[in-house]
Amino acid sequence: MASLVEEIRARLAVLEPDTVELDDDSALHAGHPGAAGGGGHFRVRIVSAVFAGENRLSRHRLVYDKLADLIPHRIHALSIDARTPEEAGR
């Protein structure tokens, strides 16, 4: 069985990212009510041409749509930084 980090990466691959940086910050939230339920805390930085012409909310929705069934049980909190290659300086 794939780890949750591997599963998140695999699901985001459909957005054809140039890069995906995923940080599992769950250990920093030990004792937090959301952590007690087993849900992880993650930060994702994703660069993809798919985001071109999309506003911030639309970009976040594109990411959330790929992970929706993992929230709130396996993912309690998700911070998203979604940019185009141009915005990322590539």
C-alpha positions as CSV (number, residue, x, y, z in Angstrom):
1,M,0.0,0.0,0.0
2,A,1.3,3.4,-1.0
3,S,2.0,6.0,1.7
4,L,-0.3,9.0,1.9
5,V,2.5,11.2,0.5
6,E,2.9,8.9,-2.5
7,E,-0.8,8.8,-3.0
8,I,-1.1,12.6,-3.0
9,R,1.8,12.9,-5.5
10,A,0.2,10.3,-7.8
11,R,-3.2,12.1,-7.7
12,L,-1.6,15.5,-8.5
13,A,0.3,14.0,-11.4
14,V,-2.8,14.4,-13.6
15,L,-2.2,18.1,-13.4
16,E,1.0,17.5,-15.3
17,P,3.2,19.4,-12.8
18,D,6.7,20.6,-13.6
19,T,7.4,20.2,-9.9
20,V,5.6,19.1,-6.8
21,E,7.0,19.8,-3.4
22,L,5.1,18.1,-0.6
23,D,5.8,18.6,3.1
24,D,4.2,16.5,5.8
25,D,3.9,18.8,8.8
26,S,1.8,16.4,10.8
27,A,4.4,15.9,13.5
28,L,4.3,19.7,14.2
29,H,0.6,19.4,15.0
30,A,0.7,16.6,17.5
31,G,-2.0,17.1,20.1
32,H,-4.1,19.2,17.7
33,P,-7.7,18.0,17.6
34,G,-7.4,17.3,13.8
35,A,-4.3,15.2,14.4
36,A,-6.2,13.1,17.0
37,G,-8.5,11.9,14.3
38,G,-5.5,10.7,12.2
39,G,-5.7,13.4,9.6
40,G,-2.4,14.8,8.4
41,H,-1.2,18.4,7.9
42,F,0.4,19.0,4.5
43,R,1.9,21.8,2.5
44,V,2.1,21.5,-1.3
45,R,3.9,23.7,-3.8
46,I,3.0,22.7,-7.3
47,V,4.1,24.3,-10.6
48,S,2.0,23.5,-13.7
49,A,1.1,25.1,-17.0
50,V,-2.5,23.9,-16.2
51,F,-2.8,26.9,-13.9
52,A,-2.3,29.4,-16.6
53,G,-5.3,31.8,-16.9
54,E,-6.8,30.5,-13.6
55,N,-7.2,32.6,-10.5
56,R,-6.0,31.5,-7.1
57,L,-9.3,30.0,-6.1
58,S,-9.6,28.0,-9.3
59,R,-6.1,26.7,-8.9
60,H,-6.8,25.5,-5.3
61,R,-10.0,23.9,-6.5
62,L,-8.1,22.0,-9.2
63,V,-5.8,20.6,-6.4
64,Y,-8.6,20.0,-3.9
65,D,-10.7,18.1,-6.5
66,K,-7.9,15.5,-6.9
67,L,-7.8,15.0,-3.1
68,A,-11.4,15.6,-2.0
69,D,-12.1,12.1,-0.8
70,L,-9.0,12.2,1.5
71,I,-10.3,15.3,3.3
72,P,-10.9,15.4,6.3
73,H,-10.1,11.9,7.4
74,R,-6.6,11.3,5.9
75,I,-5.8,15.0,5.3
76,H,-6.9,17.4,8.0
77,A,-5.2,20.5,6.7
78,L,-3.7,21.4,3.3
79,S,-1.8,24.5,2.4
80,I,-1.5,25.1,-1.3
81,D,0.9,27.2,-3.4
82,A,0.0,26.7,-7.0
83,R,1.9,28.6,-9.7
84,T,2.5,28.5,-13.4
85,P,6.1,27.9,-14.7
86,E,6.4,31.6,-15.5
87,E,5.4,32.6,-12.0
88,A,7.9,30.2,-10.6
89,G,10.6,31.7,-12.7
90,R,11.0,28.7,-15.0
